[in-house]
């Protein structure tokens, strides 16, 4: 009988302590939430993701040491070509997640940014290919999207959260056959350029000799040539 009462008492105390612990944890989490909410930045901003085309095949065809070095060199050229002063959220293997809160840049400035990155990337790539003596089959594409998202901090890292972030990443998986293009959502492009039946607009770049690029506008089929 004494043993039964003792066990019952222990269970009651355990339940009481458990309930108090749960309440304390919930209060702590709520206070943390309120504190962090004051520091969370939620604004409209631009998201761009330059992504190395052909990267999966590249990784499987080269040794780790050489692949790591080449990837680092190519990603560095993209970072250095960031002429819009965008922040870096993450470097994701073969891609860089850039973002910048504020007013949407013009379509012309975003195109110029991609062309600057493509130029730097291509020059470095051809330098490397000349040294090793063969074509690596790599190129550069870029996704651009604009919308409302938030920035929050985990430790020393700044992370992004929001539908536009997910959307930008999902557009990397598309049916475009080209390896060299810029894709901009209707939230980025001008009303005149946007197609209501399409959620994005893209321009295909065809690299040729002497760094000559043929730019093919996938909306009206016009072609222009520019020196890279």
N, C-alpha and C positions, 0 to 999 in steps of 0.2 A: 504493500500500500504506500509506504514511504517512497519507494523507488518510482512508483507510478506518478505520485505527486511531484517528485523531483523532475522527472522527464517532462511532465506537462508544463511545469514552471519554466524549464529551459526553453521549451518551444515557444512559450508566450514571450519570453525575453528576447529570443532570437527574432520573432516576428516584429516585435516593437523596435528593435535595433535596425532591422531591415527596412521598416517603414520610414524610420527617421533618416536612414542613409539615403533612401530613394528621394525623400523630400529635400535633403541637403544637396544632393546631386542635381535635382531639377532646378533648385533655386540658383545654384552655381552656374548651371548651363544658361539659365535665363539671363542672369547678370552678364555673363560673357557675351551672349547674343546681343543684348542692348549696347554693351560697350563696343563690340565690333561693328554693329550696324551704323554707329555714328561715323566710323572710319571707312565704310564701304563706299566706293565711288561708282555711281550709276549714271552713265551719260551716253550720248550718241558718239559714235566714233568709227574710224576706218579700220578694217582688218584686212591684211594681205598675207598670203602664204606663198612665197617662192618655193618651188618644189623641183628637185632634180629628177628629170625623166630618165628612165632606163636604169634606175639605181638598183633595183632588185637583181637584174641580170649582171650588173657590174659587180655587186658584192659576191655573187656566187662564182665569178670568173677570175678573181684576183685574191692574192694572199692578204691576210688581215693587216699586216704592217703597211703594205703599199696602199691598200684600200683606205685605211684610216688616214694616212697622210694626204692622199689625193682628195678625199672628202673634206678634210679640214681646210685644205688650200682653196677648194671651190666655194665652200661656205663662207670663208673669210672674204672672198671677193664680193659676195652678195652683201655681207654686213657693211663693207667699206663703201658700197654703192648706194647706201641708204640716204638718198638726198632729200627725203621729206622729213628727216629727223624723227622717225618712228621708233617707238620703244620695242624691245625684244621681250616677248613673254616666254618663249621656249625655242630651243633648237631641237628638232625632232628627227634626228638621224639624217634624213635627206631633205629636210624642209626647215624653214624658220617661220615662226609665228610672230609677225609684227602687228602692232596696233598703235593707234593714236586717237585720243579723245579730241572732240572739237568739230568744227565745221568741216563738211565734206570737201576734199580737194576737187578741183576740176578733173574731168575725164582726161584732158590733155596732160595734166601733171602726173596722173597715175600711169598713163601710157609712157610718158617720158621716164618715169621711175623704172618701169619694167625694161625699157630699152637700154637704160644705163646699166641695170643689173645684168641683162643679157649680154651686153657688150663686154663688160668686165669678166663675166663667167666664161664666155667664148674664147676670149684672148688667153685667159689662164688655162683653159682646157686644151687649147691647141698647143700651148707651150709644153704642157705635160705630155700630150700625145706625140709631139716631135721628139721629146727625150726618150720615151719608152718605145717608140717606133710603130705604134698601131692605134687604130681608132677605138676609143672607149665606149662609143655609142651613147653618150650622155648629152642631155640638153636641159633647158630650163623652161618651166611653165610657171604661171603666177595666177592665183585666185584673189579677187578683190571683192569685198562685201562691206556694206555700211549698215549700221543699226545700233540699237541700244543694248549695252552689255555692262557688266560690272567688273571691277578689279578688286581682288582681295589678297591678303597676305597669309602665307603658311610658312612660319619660320622666317627665313631670309628670302623666300621666293614669292614673287607676285604672280598670281594666277588670274585667268579670265573666266567669267561665267556668263552664260546667256545664250539664247537661241541663235544669234548671229555667229557666235563662235562655232557652234555645232554645224550650222549651215555651211560656213566657209570650208570646214573640214570635209563635209559630205560631198561638196562639189569637186573635190580632188578625184573622186570616183565618178567619172562621166563617160560618155560614148565618143568623145572627141578623139579622132585617130592620130592627130598631130602630136609630136613630142615638144613642140615649141610654140606656145601660144599664151595669150593673156585672156582670162575669163573674168568678166565683170557682171555682177548681178544687176537687175533692174534698179536696185536701190543705189547703185553707183553711177550708172550711165545717165545721160540726159534723156528727157522725155521723148525727144525726137528720135533718139537712137533705139530706145527700148522697144521691144516687141511685146505686145500684150499677151500673145499666146506662148511666149517663151519666158522662162524665169531668169535667163542670162543671155549675155551677148559675148561673143569671143572673136578675137582676131588671130589668125594663123600666121606665123612667121616661118618662112622657108629659107634656111641658111644655104648660101651658095659660096662660090670661090671668092677669095679676097675680102672676106667678111661682108659680102653683099647680102642683104636680106630683102626678099620679096615679101611685102606686107599685103596679105589678102584679107580684105574686109568681108567677113562672112555674112554681112547683111546685104550689101549692094554689089559685091563682087568686084570692086575696084582694086587696082593693084598700084603700088608705089614702090620705088626702090630707094633704099637708104644705105649709106655706108655704116657698118658697125665699127 
